[in-house]
Amino acid sequence: MRTSRLSWSQQKRLIEHFVAGSTARTAASLVGVHKNTATFYFHRLREMVARHCAESTPFCGEIEVDESYFGGARKGKRGRGAAGKVPVLAC
């Protein structure tokens, strides 16, 4: 982020905490910046990730998704609620 007033080391540490899954408040206290600064920085990082995902998505147009259940044959309850069945999504 070129226009940030944060030093490069602060930006790097905030990115590390973002990747690690820390909250913005925790990252702010560890890096030494205000919590609003960390929140705004995390928001900008999420926007960048979303923009990258939107540009590189392999799908376009309408997508149909179907679900199937796989599992062993047992006596008793059948269908979605049957024990031991695993739902699998197929595109």
C-alpha positions in Angstrom: 0.0 0.0 0.0 1.9 2.9 -1.3 0.0 5.8 0.4 0.2 4.4 3.9 1.8 6.5 6.6 2.8 3.4 8.5 6.5 2.4 8.3 7.3 -0.7 6.2 8.1 -2.7 9.3 4.7 -1.9 10.8 3.0 -2.8 7.6 4.9 -6.1 7.4 3.9 -7.0 11.0 0.3 -6.1 10.4 0.3 -8.3 7.3 1.8 -11.1 9.4 -0.9 -10.8 12.0 -3.6 -10.6 9.2 -2.3 -13.9 7.7 -2.1 -15.5 11.2 -5.8 -14.6 11.8 -5.3 -12.2 14.7 -8.0 -9.7 15.4 -7.3 -6.1 14.4 -7.4 -5.0 18.1 -4.8 -7.7 19.1 -2.6 -6.8 16.1 -2.8 -3.1 16.9 -1.6 -3.6 20.5 1.3 -5.9 19.4 2.5 -3.6 16.6 1.9 -0.4 18.5 -0.6 1.4 16.4 -4.1 2.6 17.1 -6.9 0.0 16.8 -8.7 2.1 14.1 -5.5 2.1 12.1 -5.2 -1.7 12.2 -8.9 -2.1 11.5 -8.6 0.1 8.4 -5.5 -1.7 7.3 -7.1 -5.1 7.6 -10.1 -3.8 5.7 -7.9 -2.6 2.9 -6.1 -6.0 2.8 -9.5 -7.8 2.6 -10.5 -5.6 -0.3 -7.2 -6.4 -2.1 -7.8 -10.2 -1.6 -11.4 -9.9 -2.8 -10.3 -8.0 -5.9 -7.6 -10.6 -6.7 -10.1 -13.4 -6.3 -12.6 -11.7 -8.5 -10.0 -11.2 -11.2 -8.7 -14.7 -11.1 -11.9 -16.7 -10.8 -12.2 -19.6 -13.2 -16.0 -19.4 -13.3 -18.2 -16.9 -15.1 -21.9 -16.8 -15.8 -24.4 -19.2 -14.1 -23.0 -22.0 -12.1 -25.0 -25.1 -11.2 -24.1 -26.9 -8.0 -25.5 -30.4 -7.1 -25.1 -32.3 -3.9 -24.7 -36.0 -3.4 -24.4 -38.2 -0.3 -22.0 -41.1 -0.1 -21.8 -43.7 2.6 -22.3 -47.3 3.5 -25.6 -49.2 3.1 -27.3 -49.6 6.4 -30.7 -50.7 7.6 -32.8 -48.0 9.2 -32.9 -44.3 8.4 -32.2 -43.3 4.8 -31.4 -40.1 3.0 -29.8 -37.0 4.4 -30.1 -38.0 8.1 -28.6 -41.4 7.7 -25.6 -42.1 9.9 -22.2 -42.4 8.2 -23.1 -40.5 5.1 -20.9 -37.6 3.9 -22.3 -34.7 1.8 -20.2 -33.9 -1.3 -20.7 -30.9 -3.5 -20.1 -31.3 -7.2 -20.0 -28.4 -9.7 
